[in-house]
Amino acid sequence: MRVERDVVAAVIRHSAALTVYAAAEPEPRFTFYNGSTPLTPMTTDSRTGRVDITADTEADSTGVDWKTVFRYSSTLTLSNVDVWDLTEYRIVVDNEYGSNQTLLRLIQASSYPTY
């Protein structure tokens, strides 16, 4: 499992995206958690529709004709970020052969450019 950034800076009232990559066969399942609560696109709160989770598959040739490694990714996008969203998110990637997990942290960024 790989992440590009384990800390993502988000501007309040804007969108933020947390992405995780995995190489696995068969295809893994990605589950995002906020605390012990699993997040889904159907997660409801006073701001319904703020959570979006997407998945992508990319076949990557390894140079060996008979073998292809599949790289999977999943992105949790939070729209209209507020201070309650600034926390750690646990991501579990699993399939029938095992599981792995990582933590990503969403922190507050300034809404003003730095010079």
C-alpha distances in whole Angstrom, upper triangle without the diagonal:
4,7,10,12,12,16,17,21,23,27,28,30,27,24,20,17,14,11,7,6,4,7,9,13,14,13,11,12,11,13,14,16,19,20,21,21,19,19,20,22,25,25,28,30,33,31,30,28,26,22,21,17,17,14,14,14,15,16,15,18,17,21,22,24,23,19,17,13,12,10,9,9,11,13,16,19,22,25,28,26,28,28,27,23,23,21,17,15,13,10,10,8,10,13,16,14,12,10,7,8,8,11,12,16,19,22,25,26,30,31,33,32,33,35
4,7,9,9,13,14,18,20,24,26,28,25,22,18,15,12,9,6,5,6,9,12,16,17,16,14,15,13,15,15,17,19,21,22,22,20,20,21,23,26,25,28,30,32,30,30,27,25,22,20,17,16,15,14,15,15,16,15,18,18,21,23,25,25,21,18,15,14,10,10,9,11,12,15,18,20,23,26,24,26,26,26,22,21,20,16,15,13,11,12,11,14,16,19,18,16,13,11,10,9,11,11,14,17,20,23,23,27,28,30,29,29,31
4,5,6,10,11,14,17,20,23,24,21,18,15,12,9,7,5,6,9,12,15,19,20,18,16,16,13,15,14,16,17,19,21,21,19,18,20,21,24,23,27,27,30,27,27,25,22,19,18,16,15,14,14,16,16,18,18,21,21,24,26,28,28,24,21,18,16,12,12,10,10,11,13,15,17,20,23,21,23,23,23,19,18,17,14,13,12,11,13,12,16,19,22,21,19,16,13,11,9,9,8,11,13,16,19,19,23,24,26,25,26,28
4,7,9,10,13,15,19,22,23,20,18,14,11,9,7,8,9,12,14,18,21,23,20,19,19,16,18,16,18,19,22,24,24,22,21,22,23,26,25,28,29,31,28,28,26,23,20,19,17,16,16,16,17,17,19,18,21,21,24,27,29,29,26,23,19,18,14,14,11,12,12,14,15,17,20,22,20,23,23,23,20,18,18,16,15,15,14,16,16,19,22,26,25,22,20,16,15,12,12,10,12,13,15,18,18,21,22,24,22,23,25
4,5,6,10,13,16,19,21,18,16,12,11,8,8,9,11,14,17,20,24,25,23,21,20,17,18,16,17,18,20,22,22,21,20,22,22,26,24,27,27,29,26,27,25,22,20,19,17,18,18,18,20,20,23,22,25,25,28,30,33,33,29,26,23,21,17,17,14,14,12,13,14,16,19,21,18,20,20,20,17,15,15,13,13,14,13,16,17,21,24,27,26,24,21,17,15,11,10,8,9,10,12,15,15,18,20,21,20,20,23
4,7,10,13,17,19,21,19,17,13,11,8,9,9,12,15,18,21,24,25,23,20,20,16,16,14,15,15,16,19,20,19,18,20,22,25,23,25,26,27,25,26,24,21,19,19,17,18,18,19,21,22,24,24,27,27,30,32,34,34,30,27,24,22,19,17,15,14,13,13,15,16,19,21,18,19,18,18,15,13,12,10,10,11,11,14,16,19,23,26,25,22,19,15,12,9,7,5,6,9,11,14,15,18,20,22,22,22,25
4,7,10,13,16,18,16,15,11,11,9,11,12,15,18,21,24,28,29,26,23,22,19,18,15,16,15,16,19,20,20,19,21,22,25,23,25,24,26,24,25,24,20,19,19,18,19,20,21,24,24,27,27,30,30,33,35,38,37,34,31,27,25,22,20,17,16,14,14,14,15,17,18,15,16,15,16,13,11,10,9,10,12,13,17,19,22,26,29,29,26,22,19,15,12,9,6,5,6,7,10,11,15,17,19,19,19,22
4,6,10,13,15,13,11,8,8,7,10,12,15,19,22,25,28,29,26,24,22,19,18,15,16,15,17,20,20,19,18,20,20,23,21,23,22,24,21,23,21,17,16,17,16,18,19,20,23,24,27,27,30,31,34,36,38,38,34,31,28,26,22,20,17,15,13,12,12,12,14,15,12,14,14,15,12,10,10,10,11,13,14,18,20,23,27,30,30,27,24,20,17,14,11,8,6,5,6,8,9,12,14,16,16,17,20
4,7,10,13,11,10,8,10,10,13,16,19,22,26,29,32,33,30,27,26,22,21,18,18,17,19,22,22,22,20,22,22,24,22,23,22,23,21,22,21,17,17,18,18,20,22,23,26,27,30,30,33,34,37,39,41,41,38,35,31,29,25,24,20,18,15,14,13,12,14,14,11,12,12,14,11,9,11,12,13,16,18,21,23,27,30,34,34,31,27,24,21,17,15,11,8,6,5,5,5,9,10,13,13,14,17
4,6,9,7,7,6,9,10,14,17,20,24,27,30,33,33,30,28,26,22,21,18,18,16,19,22,21,21,18,20,19,22,20,21,20,20,17,19,18,14,15,16,17,19,21,23,26,27,31,31,35,36,39,41,43,43,39,36,33,30,26,24,20,18,15,13,11,10,10,10,7,9,10,12,9,8,11,13,14,17,18,22,24,28,31,34,35,32,28,26,22,19,16,13,10,7,6,5,5,8,9,12,13,15,18
4,6,6,7,8,11,14,17,21,24,27,31,33,36,37,33,31,29,25,24,21,21,19,21,24,23,23,21,22,21,23,21,22,20,20,17,19,18,15,16,17,19,21,24,26,29,30,34,34,38,39,42,44,46,46,42,39,36,33,30,27,24,21,18,16,13,11,10,9,7,8,10,13,11,10,13,16,17,21,22,26,27,31,34,38,38,36,32,29,26,23,20,16,14,10,9,6,5,6,6,9,11,13,17
4,5,8,9,13,15,19,22,26,29,33,35,38,38,34,32,30,26,24,21,20,18,20,23,22,22,20,21,20,22,20,19,17,16,14,17,17,13,15,17,20,22,25,27,31,32,36,37,40,41,45,47,48,48,45,41,38,35,32,29,25,23,19,16,14,11,10,7,5,5,7,10,9,9,13,16,17,21,22,26,28,32,35,38,39,36,33,30,27,24,21,18,15,11,10,7,8,8,8,11,14,16,20
4,7,10,13,16,20,23,26,30,33,35,38,38,34,32,29,26,24,21,21,19,22,24,22,23,19,20,19,20,18,18,16,14,12,15,14,11,14,16,19,21,24,26,30,32,36,37,40,42,45,47,48,48,45,41,38,35,32,29,25,23,19,16,13,10,7,4,5,6,9,12,11,12,15,18,19,22,23,27,29,32,35,39,40,37,34,32,28,26,23,20,17,14,13,11,11,12,10,13,16,19,22
4,7,10,14,17,20,24,27,31,33,35,35,32,30,27,24,23,20,20,19,22,25,23,22,19,19,18,20,18,18,17,17,13,15,14,11,13,14,17,18,21,23,27,29,32,33,37,39,42,44,45,45,42,38,35,32,29,26,22,20,16,14,11,8,6,5,6,8,11,13,11,12,16,18,18,21,22,25,27,30,33,37,38,35,32,30,27,24,22,18,16,13,13,11,11,11,9,13,15,18,21
4,7,10,13,17,20,24,27,29,32,32,28,26,24,20,20,17,18,17,20,23,20,19,16,16,15,17,16,17,17,17,13,14,12,9,10,11,13,15,18,20,23,25,29,30,34,35,38,40,41,41,38,34,32,29,25,22,19,16,12,10,7,6,4,6,6,10,13,14,11,12,15,16,16,19,19,22,24,27,30,33,34,32,29,27,24,21,19,16,15,11,12,12,12,13,12,15,17,19,23
4,7,10,14,17,20,24,26,29,29,26,23,21,18,17,14,15,15,18,20,19,18,15,16,15,18,16,18,17,18,15,16,14,11,10,11,12,13,16,18,21,23,27,27,31,32,36,38,39,39,36,32,29,26,23,20,16,14,10,8,6,5,7,8,7,10,12,13,10,10,12,13,13,16,16,19,21,24,27,31,31,29,26,23,20,18,16,12,11,8,10,10,11,13,13,16,17,19,22
4,6,10,13,17,20,22,25,25,22,20,18,15,15,12,14,14,18,20,18,16,14,14,14,17,16,18,19,20,17,17,15,12,10,9,9,10,13,14,18,19,23,24,28,29,32,34,35,35,32,28,25,22,19,16,12,10,6,6,4,6,9,11,10,14,15,15,12,12,13,13,12,14,13,16,17,21,24,27,28,26,22,20,18,15,14,11,11,9,12,13,13,16,16,19,19,21,24
4,7,10,14,17,20,23,23,20,17,16,12,12,10,12,12,15,17,17,15,13,14,14,17,16,19,20,22,19,19,17,14,11,11,10,11,12,14,17,18,22,22,26,27,30,32,33,33,30,26,23,20,17,14,10,8,5,5,6,9,12,14,13,15,16,16,12,12,12,11,9,11,10,13,14,18,21,24,25,22,19,17,14,12,10,7,9,8,12,14,15,18,19,22,22,23,26
4,7,10,14,16,19,20,17,15,14,11,12,10,13,15,18,19,18,16,14,15,15,19,18,21,22,25,22,21,19,16,14,12,10,9,10,11,13,15,18,18,22,23,27,28,30,29,26,22,19,16,13,11,7,6,4,6,9,12,15,18,16,19,20,20,16,16,15,13,11,12,10,12,12,16,18,22,22,20,17,15,13,11,11,9,11,12,15,17,18,21,22,24,24,25,28
4,7,11,13,16,17,14,12,11,9,10,10,13,15,18,19,18,16,15,15,17,20,20,23,24,27,24,24,21,19,16,14,11,11,10,10,12,13,16,17,20,21,24,26,27,27,23,20,16,14,10,8,6,6,7,9,12,15,18,21,19,22,23,22,18,18,17,14,11,11,8,10,9,13,15,19,19,17,14,11,10,9,10,9,12,14,17,20,21,24,25,28,27,28,31
4,7,10,13,14,12,10,11,10,12,13,16,19,21,22,21,18,18,18,19,22,22,26,28,30,28,27,24,22,19,17,13,12,10,9,10,10,13,13,16,17,21,22,24,23,19,16,13,10,7,6,4,7,9,12,15,18,21,24,23,26,26,25,22,22,20,18,15,14,11,11,9,12,14,18,17,16,13,11,11,11,13,13,16,17,21,23,24,27,28,30,30,30,33
4,6,10,11,9,8,10,9,13,14,17,20,22,22,22,19,19,19,21,24,24,28,29,32,30,29,26,25,21,19,15,14,11,10,10,10,12,12,15,15,19,20,21,20,17,14,10,8,6,5,6,9,12,15,18,21,24,27,26,29,29,28,24,24,23,19,17,15,11,11,8,10,11,15,14,13,11,9,10,11,14,15,18,20,24,27,27,31,32,34,33,34,36
4,7,9,9,8,12,12,15,17,20,24,25,25,25,22,22,22,24,27,27,31,33,36,34,32,29,28,25,22,18,17,13,12,10,10,10,10,12,12,16,16,18,17,13,11,7,6,5,6,9,12,15,18,21,25,28,31,30,32,33,32,28,28,26,23,20,18,15,13,10,11,11,14,13,12,12,11,13,14,18,18,22,24,27,30,31,34,35,37,36,37,39
4,6,6,6,10,12,15,18,21,24,26,25,25,22,22,22,24,26,27,31,33,36,34,33,30,29,25,23,19,17,14,13,11,11,11,12,14,14,17,17,18,16,13,11,7,6,7,8,11,13,17,19,23,26,29,33,31,34,35,33,30,30,28,25,22,19,15,13,9,9,8,10,9,10,10,11,14,16,19,20,24,26,30,33,34,37,38,40,39,40,43
3,5,7,11,14,17,20,23,27,28,27,27,23,24,23,25,27,28,32,35,38,36,34,32,31,27,25,21,19,15,14,11,12,11,12,14,14,17,16,17,14,11,10,8,7,9,10,13,16,19,22,25,29,32,35,34,37,37,36,32,33,31,28,24,22,18,16,12,10,8,9,9,11,12,14,17,19,22,24,27,29,33,36,37,40,41,43,43,44,46
4,6,10,13,16,19,22,26,28,26,26,22,23,22,24,26,27,31,34,37,35,33,30,30,26,24,20,18,15,14,12,13,12,14,16,17,20,19,19,16,13,12,10,9,11,11,14,15,19,22,25,28,31,35,34,36,37,35,32,33,31,28,25,22,18,15,12,10,7,8,8,11,12,14,17,20,23,24,28,30,33,36,38,41,42,44,44,45,47
4,7,10,13,16,20,23,25,24,23,20,20,19,20,22,24,27,30,33,32,29,27,26,23,20,16,14,11,11,9,11,11,14,16,17,21,20,20,18,15,13,11,8,9,8,10,12,16,18,21,24,27,31,30,33,34,32,29,30,28,25,22,19,16,13,10,9,7,9,10,12,12,13,16,18,21,22,25,27,31,33,34,38,38,41,40,42,44
4,7,10,13,16,20,21,20,20,16,17,16,18,20,21,25,28,31,29,27,25,24,21,18,15,13,10,11,10,13,14,16,19,19,23,23,23,21,18,16,13,10,10,8,9,10,14,16,19,22,25,29,28,30,31,29,26,27,25,22,18,16,12,10,6,5,5,8,9,9,9,10,12,14,17,19,22,24,28,31,32,35,36,39,39,40,42
4,7,10,13,17,19,17,16,13,13,13,15,17,18,21,24,27,26,24,22,21,17,16,12,12,9,11,12,15,17,19,22,23,26,26,27,25,22,19,16,13,12,9,10,9,12,13,17,20,23,26,25,28,28,26,23,24,22,20,16,14,10,8,6,5,6,10,12,11,9,11,11,14,16,17,21,22,26,29,30,34,34,37,37,39,42
4,7,10,14,16,15,14,10,10,10,13,15,15,19,22,25,23,21,19,18,15,13,9,10,8,11,12,15,18,19,23,24,27,28,29,27,24,21,18,15,13,9,8,7,9,10,14,16,20,23,22,24,25,23,19,21,19,16,12,10,7,6,5,7,9,13,14,12,10,10,9,11,13,14,17,18,22,25,27,30,31,34,34,35,38
4,7,10,12,11,10,7,7,8,11,13,13,16,19,22,21,19,18,17,13,12,9,11,11,14,16,19,21,23,27,27,31,31,32,31,27,25,21,18,16,13,11,9,10,10,13,15,18,21,20,22,22,20,17,18,16,14,10,8,6,5,7,9,11,15,16,14,11,11,9,11,12,13,15,17,21,23,26,29,30,33,34,35,38
4,7,10,10,8,6,5,8,11,13,11,15,16,20,18,17,16,14,11,11,9,11,12,15,18,20,23,25,28,29,33,34,35,33,30,27,24,21,18,15,12,9,9,7,11,12,16,18,16,18,19,16,13,15,13,10,7,6,5,7,9,12,15,18,19,17,13,12,10,10,10,10,12,13,17,20,22,25,26,29,30,32,35
4,6,6,5,4,6,9,12,13,11,14,15,18,18,17,17,15,12,13,12,15,16,19,21,24,27,28,32,32,36,37,38,36,33,30,27,24,22,18,16,13,12,10,13,13,16,18,16,17,17,14,12,13,11,9,6,5,6,8,11,14,17,20,21,18,15,14,11,11,9,10,12,13,16,19,22,25,26,30,31,32,35
4,6,5,6,7,11,13,14,11,13,13,16,16,16,16,14,12,14,13,17,18,22,24,27,30,31,35,35,39,40,41,40,36,33,30,27,24,21,19,16,14,11,13,12,15,16,14,14,14,11,9,10,8,7,5,7,9,12,15,18,21,24,25,22,18,17,13,12,10,10,10,11,14,16,20,23,24,27,29,30,34
4,6,8,10,14,17,17,14,15,15,18,18,19,19,17,15,17,17,20,21,25,27,30,32,34,37,37,41,42,43,42,38,35,32,29,27,24,21,19,18,15,17,16,19,20,17,16,15,12,11,12,9,8,7,8,11,12,16,18,22,24,25,22,18,17,14,13,11,12,12,13,15,18,22,25,26,30,31,32,36
4,6,9,13,16,16,13,15,16,19,20,20,20,19,16,18,17,20,21,25,27,30,32,34,37,37,41,41,43,41,37,35,32,29,27,24,22,19,19,16,18,18,21,22,20,19,18,15,14,15,12,11,10,9,11,12,15,17,20,22,23,20,17,16,13,14,13,14,15,16,19,22,25,28,30,33,35,36,39
4,6,10,13,12,10,12,13,16,17,16,17,15,13,15,15,18,20,23,26,29,31,33,36,37,41,41,42,41,37,35,31,28,26,23,21,18,17,14,16,15,18,19,18,18,18,14,13,15,13,12,10,10,11,12,16,17,20,22,24,21,18,18,15,15,14,15,16,16,19,22,25,28,29,32,34,35,39
4,7,10,11,8,12,13,17,17,16,15,15,12,13,12,15,16,20,22,25,28,30,33,34,38,38,39,37,34,31,28,25,23,20,17,14,14,12,14,14,17,19,18,19,19,16,14,16,14,13,10,9,9,10,13,14,17,19,21,19,16,16,13,14,14,14,16,16,20,22,25,28,29,32,34,35,39
4,7,8,6,9,11,15,14,13,12,11,8,9,9,12,14,18,21,24,27,29,32,34,37,38,39,37,34,31,28,25,22,19,16,13,12,9,11,11,14,16,15,16,17,14,12,15,14,13,10,10,10,11,14,16,18,21,23,21,18,17,15,15,14,14,15,15,18,20,23,26,26,30,31,33,37
4,5,5,9,12,15,14,11,10,10,7,7,7,10,12,16,19,22,26,28,31,33,37,37,38,36,33,30,27,24,22,18,16,12,11,9,11,11,14,16,16,18,20,17,15,18,17,16,13,13,12,13,15,16,18,21,23,22,19,19,17,18,17,17,18,17,21,23,25,28,28,31,32,34,38
4,6,8,11,14,12,9,7,8,5,5,6,9,12,16,19,22,26,28,32,34,37,38,38,37,34,31,28,25,22,19,16,13,11,9,10,10,12,15,15,17,20,18,15,18,18,18,15,16,15,16,17,19,21,24,26,25,22,22,20,20,20,18,19,18,21,23,25,27,26,30,31,34,37
4,6,10,12,11,8,7,9,7,8,10,13,15,19,22,26,29,32,35,37,40,41,41,40,37,34,31,28,26,22,20,16,15,13,13,12,14,16,17,18,21,18,16,20,20,20,17,18,17,18,20,21,22,25,28,26,24,24,22,23,22,21,22,21,24,25,27,29,29,32,34,36,40
4,7,10,10,7,8,8,7,9,11,14,17,21,24,27,30,33,36,38,42,42,43,41,38,35,32,29,27,23,20,17,15,12,12,11,13,15,15,16,18,15,13,17,17,17,15,16,16,17,19,21,23,26,28,26,23,23,21,21,20,19,19,18,21,22,25,27,27,30,32,35,38
4,7,7,5,7,8,9,12,14,17,20,24,27,31,34,36,40,42,45,46,46,45,42,39,36,32,30,26,24,20,18,15,14,12,13,14,15,15,17,14,14,18,18,19,17,19,19,21,23,25,27,29,32,30,27,27,24,24,22,21,21,20,22,23,25,27,27,30,33,35,39
4,5,6,9,9,10,13,16,20,23,26,30,33,36,39,42,44,47,48,49,48,44,41,38,35,32,29,26,22,20,16,15,12,13,13,13,13,14,12,12,16,17,18,17,19,20,23,25,27,29,32,34,32,29,28,25,25,23,22,21,19,21,21,24,25,25,29,31,33,37
4,6,9,9,12,15,18,22,25,29,32,35,39,41,45,46,50,51,51,50,47,44,41,38,35,31,28,25,22,18,17,14,13,12,13,12,14,12,13,17,18,21,20,22,24,26,28,30,33,36,38,36,32,32,29,28,25,24,22,20,21,21,23,25,24,27,30,33,36
4,6,6,9,12,16,19,23,26,30,32,36,38,42,44,47,48,49,48,45,41,39,35,32,29,26,22,19,16,14,11,9,9,10,10,13,12,12,16,17,20,19,21,22,25,27,29,32,35,37,35,31,30,28,26,24,22,21,18,20,19,21,23,21,25,28,30,34
4,6,8,11,14,17,21,24,27,31,34,37,40,42,45,47,47,46,43,40,37,33,31,27,24,21,18,15,13,11,10,11,13,14,17,15,14,18,19,21,19,21,22,24,25,28,30,32,35,33,30,29,27,26,24,23,22,20,22,22,24,25,24,28,30,33,36
4,6,7,11,14,17,21,24,27,31,33,37,39,42,43,44,43,40,36,34,30,28,24,21,18,15,12,11,9,8,10,12,14,17,16,14,18,19,20,18,20,20,22,24,26,28,31,33,31,29,28,26,25,23,21,21,19,21,21,23,25,23,27,29,31,35
4,7,10,13,17,20,24,26,30,32,36,38,41,43,43,42,39,36,33,29,27,23,20,16,13,10,8,6,5,7,8,11,14,13,11,14,16,17,16,18,18,21,22,25,27,31,32,30,27,26,24,22,21,18,18,15,17,17,19,21,20,23,25,28,31
4,7,10,14,17,21,24,27,29,33,35,38,39,40,39,36,32,30,26,23,20,17,13,10,7,6,5,7,10,10,13,15,14,11,14,15,15,13,15,15,17,19,21,23,27,29,27,24,23,20,19,18,16,16,14,17,18,20,22,21,25,26,29,32
4,7,10,13,17,20,24,26,30,32,35,36,36,36,33,29,27,23,20,17,14,10,8,6,5,7,8,12,13,16,18,17,14,17,17,17,14,16,14,17,17,20,22,25,27,25,23,22,20,19,18,16,17,16,19,20,21,23,23,26,27,29,33
4,7,10,14,17,21,23,26,28,32,33,33,32,29,26,23,19,17,13,10,7,6,5,6,9,11,15,15,18,20,19,15,18,17,16,13,14,12,14,14,16,18,22,23,22,19,19,17,17,16,15,17,16,19,21,22,25,25,28,28,31,34
4,7,11,14,17,20,23,25,29,30,30,29,26,23,20,17,14,11,8,5,5,7,8,12,14,17,18,21,23,22,19,20,20,19,16,16,13,15,14,16,18,21,23,22,19,19,18,18,18,17,19,18,21,23,24,27,26,29,29,31,34
4,7,10,14,16,20,22,25,26,26,25,23,19,17,13,11,7,6,4,7,9,11,15,17,21,21,24,26,25,21,23,22,20,17,16,13,14,12,14,15,18,20,19,17,17,16,17,18,17,20,20,23,25,26,29,29,31,31,33,36
4,7,10,13,16,19,22,23,23,23,20,16,14,10,8,6,5,6,9,12,14,18,20,24,24,27,29,28,24,25,25,23,20,19,16,16,14,15,16,19,20,20,18,18,18,18,20,19,22,22,25,27,27,30,30,32,32,34,36
4,7,10,13,16,19,19,19,19,16,12,11,7,6,5,7,9,12,15,18,21,24,27,27,30,32,31,27,28,28,25,22,21,17,17,14,15,15,18,19,19,18,18,19,19,22,21,24,25,28,30,30,33,33,36,35,36,39
4,6,10,12,15,17,17,17,14,10,9,6,5,6,8,12,14,18,20,24,26,29,29,33,34,33,30,30,30,27,24,23,20,19,16,17,17,20,20,21,20,20,21,21,23,22,26,26,29,32,31,34,34,36,35,36,38
4,7,9,12,13,13,13,10,7,6,5,6,9,12,15,18,21,24,27,30,33,33,36,38,37,33,34,33,30,27,26,22,21,18,18,18,20,20,21,21,21,22,23,25,25,28,29,33,35,35,38,38,39,38,39,41
4,6,9,11,12,12,9,6,5,6,7,10,13,17,19,23,25,29,31,35,34,37,38,38,34,34,33,31,28,26,23,22,19,20,19,22,21,22,21,21,23,23,26,25,29,30,33,35,35,37,38,39,38,38,40
4,6,7,8,9,7,5,6,8,10,14,17,20,23,27,29,33,35,38,38,41,42,42,38,38,37,34,31,30,26,26,22,22,22,23,22,23,24,23,25,26,29,29,32,33,36,38,38,41,41,43,41,41,43
4,5,8,9,7,6,7,10,11,15,18,22,25,28,31,34,37,40,39,42,43,42,39,38,37,34,32,30,27,26,22,23,22,23,22,23,23,23,25,25,28,29,32,34,36,39,39,42,42,44,42,42,43
4,6,9,8,8,10,13,15,19,22,25,28,32,34,38,40,43,42,46,46,46,42,42,41,38,35,34,30,29,26,26,25,27,25,26,27,27,29,29,32,32,36,37,40,42,42,44,45,46,44,44,45
4,6,6,8,10,13,16,20,23,26,29,33,35,39,42,45,44,47,48,47,44,44,42,39,37,34,31,30,26,26,24,25,23,25,26,26,29,30,33,34,37,39,42,44,44,47,48,49,47,47,49
4,6,8,11,14,17,20,24,27,30,34,36,40,42,46,45,49,50,49,45,45,44,41,38,36,33,31,27,27,25,26,24,26,28,28,31,32,35,36,39,41,44,46,46,49,49,51,49,49,51
4,7,10,13,16,19,23,26,30,33,36,40,42,46,45,48,49,48,44,45,43,40,37,35,31,29,26,24,22,23,21,24,26,26,29,31,34,35,39,40,44,46,46,49,50,51,50,50,52
4,7,10,13,16,20,23,27,30,33,36,39,42,42,45,46,44,41,41,39,36,33,31,28,26,22,21,19,20,19,21,22,23,26,27,31,31,35,37,40,43,43,46,46,48,47,47,49
4,6,10,13,16,20,23,27,29,33,35,39,38,41,42,41,38,38,36,33,31,28,25,23,20,19,18,19,18,20,21,21,24,25,28,29,32,34,37,39,39,42,43,45,43,44,46
4,6,10,13,17,20,23,26,30,32,36,35,38,39,38,34,34,33,30,27,25,21,20,16,16,15,17,16,17,17,18,20,21,24,25,28,30,33,36,36,39,40,42,40,41,43
4,6,10,13,17,20,23,26,29,33,32,35,36,35,31,32,30,28,24,23,19,18,14,14,13,16,15,16,16,16,18,19,22,23,26,28,31,34,34,37,37,40,38,39,41
4,7,10,14,17,20,23,26,30,29,32,33,32,28,28,27,24,21,20,16,16,12,14,14,17,16,16,15,15,16,17,19,19,23,24,27,30,30,33,34,36,35,36,38
4,7,10,14,17,20,23,26,26,29,30,29,25,26,25,22,19,17,14,13,10,12,12,16,16,15,14,14,14,15,17,17,21,22,25,28,28,32,32,34,33,35,37
4,7,10,13,17,19,23,22,25,26,25,22,22,21,19,16,15,11,12,10,12,14,18,18,17,15,14,13,13,15,14,18,18,22,24,25,28,28,31,30,31,34
4,7,10,13,16,20,19,22,23,22,18,19,19,17,13,13,10,11,10,12,14,18,19,18,15,14,13,13,14,13,16,16,20,22,23,26,26,29,29,30,33
4,6,10,13,16,15,19,20,19,15,17,16,15,12,13,10,13,12,16,18,22,22,21,18,16,15,14,13,12,14,13,17,19,20,23,23,26,26,27,30
4,7,10,13,12,15,17,16,12,14,14,13,10,11,10,13,13,17,19,23,24,22,19,17,15,14,13,11,12,11,15,17,18,21,21,24,25,27,30
4,6,10,10,13,15,15,11,13,14,14,12,14,13,16,17,20,23,27,28,26,23,21,18,17,15,13,13,11,14,15,16,19,18,22,22,25,28
4,7,6,9,12,11,8,11,12,13,12,15,15,18,20,23,25,29,30,28,25,23,20,18,16,13,13,10,13,13,15,17,17,20,21,24,27
4,6,9,12,13,10,13,15,17,15,18,19,22,23,26,29,32,34,32,28,27,24,22,20,17,16,13,14,14,15,17,15,19,20,23,27
4,6,10,11,10,12,15,17,17,20,21,24,26,29,32,35,37,35,31,29,26,24,22,18,17,13,14,13,14,15,13,17,19,22,25
4,7,8,6,8,11,14,14,18,19,22,24,28,31,34,35,33,29,27,24,21,19,15,13,10,10,9,11,13,12,16,18,21,24
4,5,6,7,11,14,15,19,20,24,26,30,33,36,37,34,31,29,25,23,20,17,14,11,11,9,12,13,13,16,19,21,25
4,5,5,9,12,14,18,20,24,27,30,33,37,37,34,31,28,24,22,18,16,13,10,9,8,11,13,13,17,20,21,25
4,6,7,11,12,16,18,21,25,28,31,34,35,32,28,26,23,20,17,15,12,10,10,11,14,16,17,20,23,24,28
4,6,9,9,13,15,19,22,25,28,31,32,29,26,23,20,18,14,12,10,7,9,9,13,15,16,20,22,23,27
4,7,9,13,16,19,22,25,29,32,33,29,26,23,19,17,13,11,7,5,5,7,10,13,15,18,20,21,25
4,7,10,13,16,20,23,26,30,30,27,23,20,16,14,10,9,6,5,7,10,13,16,18,21,23,23,27
4,7,10,13,16,20,23,26,26,23,19,17,13,10,6,6,4,6,9,12,15,19,21,24,25,25,29
4,7,10,13,16,20,23,23,20,16,14,10,8,6,5,6,8,11,14,17,21,22,25,26,27,30
4,7,10,13,17,20,20,17,13,11,7,6,5,6,9,11,15,18,21,24,26,29,29,30,33
4,7,10,14,17,17,14,10,8,5,5,6,8,11,13,17,20,22,26,27,30,30,31,34
4,6,10,13,13,10,7,6,4,7,9,11,14,17,20,24,26,30,31,34,34,35,38
4,7,11,11,9,6,5,6,9,12,13,17,19,23,26,28,31,33,35,35,36,39
4,7,8,6,4,6,9,12,15,17,21,23,26,30,32,35,36,39,39,40,43
4,5,6,6,10,12,15,19,21,24,26,30,33,35,38,39,42,42,43,46
4,6,8,12,15,18,22,24,27,30,33,37,39,42,43,46,46,47,50
4,7,11,14,18,21,24,27,30,33,37,38,42,43,46,46,46,49
4,7,11,14,18,20,24,27,30,34,36,39,41,43,43,44,46
4,7,11,14,17,20,23,27,30,32,36,37,40,40,40,43
4,7,11,14,17,20,23,27,29,33,34,37,37,37,40
4,7,10,14,17,20,23,25,29,31,34,34,34,37
4,7,10,13,17,20,22,26,28,30,30,30,33
4,7,10,13,17,19,23,25,27,27,28,31
4,7,10,13,15,19,21,24,24,24,27
4,6,10,12,16,18,21,21,22,25
4,7,9,13,15,18,19,19,23
4,7,10,12,15,16,17,20
4,7,9,12,14,14,18
4,6,9,10,11,14
4,5,7,8,12
4,7,9,13
4,6,10
4,7
4
